[in-house]
Amino acid sequence: MPAEGLRPLFIVTTPLDGAQVTGNGKMIAFLAEDRALVDQAHALALSLGGVDAGLPGLRPEYHADYYGAYVRDPDGNKLCVACHAKGQDA
């Protein structure tokens, strides 16, 4: 994981589902100060025409305090909002 504070974070990877890269496999990630902001950003994105690509929640496969949500914008771009703060209620 990159050193804390090096944000925004741009990721280019092989898609986790193995599908062809057509907007799949790239993502823009935004850092949120708390989990409530992750929830709010996800809800706002959906209300503006985004499509859910991962509900807000803990993702311990990344690290114990990773709380993130994923959406695709109307053009199909994948966006993430994540909080890395310790000790917050989900």
C-alpha positions in Angstrom: 0.0 0.0 0.0 1.3 3.5 -0.8 2.5 5.7 2.0 -0.4 7.5 3.8 -1.2 10.9 2.4 -0.2 10.1 -1.2 -3.6 10.8 -2.7 -5.5 10.9 -5.0 -4.7 7.3 -5.9 -4.9 6.1 -9.5 -4.9 2.3 -10.0 -4.4 0.3 -13.2 -4.8 -3.4 -12.8 -5.9 -6.6 -14.4 -9.7 -6.9 -13.7 -10.4 -9.0 -10.7 -13.2 -10.8 -12.6 -10.9 -11.7 -15.5 -13.1 -9.8 -18.0 -11.6 -7.8 -20.9 -10.4 -4.4 -20.0 -13.1 -2.0 -21.4 -13.3 0.5 -18.5 -12.9 -2.5 -16.3 -9.5 -2.6 -14.5 -9.0 1.1 -14.0 -10.4 3.2 -11.2 -10.1 6.6 -9.5 -10.1 6.4 -5.8 -11.0 9.2 -3.4 -10.0 9.3 0.3 -12.8 10.0 2.8 -12.1 11.2 6.4 -14.7 8.8 7.9 -17.0 6.0 7.0 -20.1 8.2 7.0 -18.7 10.2 4.1 -18.1 6.9 2.2 -21.8 6.1 2.7 -22.9 9.6 1.6 -20.7 9.7 -1.5 -22.0 6.3 -2.6 -25.6 7.3 -2.1 -25.0 10.6 -4.0 -23.4 8.9 -6.9 -26.3 6.5 -7.2 -28.8 9.4 -7.0 -26.9 11.1 -9.9 -27.1 8.1 -12.2 -24.2 6.1 -11.1 -24.4 2.3 -10.9 -23.4 0.3 -7.8 -20.2 -1.6 -8.2 -19.7 -2.4 -4.5 -21.8 -1.4 -1.5 -20.1 0.5 1.3 -18.5 -1.8 3.7 -15.3 -3.2 5.3 -12.9 -5.0 2.9 -10.5 -6.8 5.2 -8.8 -8.4 2.2 -7.2 -5.0 1.7 -6.5 -4.2 5.4 -8.4 -4.4 8.7 -9.7 -0.8 8.6 -10.4 -0.4 4.8 -14.0 0.8 4.4 -14.9 1.5 0.8 -17.6 1.8 -1.8 -17.5 1.5 -5.5 -19.7 3.0 -8.3 -19.5 3.3 -12.1 -20.4 6.7 -13.5 -22.8 7.1 -16.4 -19.8 6.6 -18.8 -18.7 3.4 -17.1 -15.7 4.7 -15.3 -15.1 3.0 -11.9 -14.9 5.3 -8.9 -14.0 4.4 -5.3 -14.4 6.3 -2.1 -12.5 4.8 0.8 -11.7 5.5 4.5 -8.7 4.0 6.2 -9.3 5.4 9.7 -9.1 3.0 12.6 -11.7 2.4 15.2 -14.9 3.6 13.5 -18.3 2.0 13.5 -19.5 0.7 10.2 
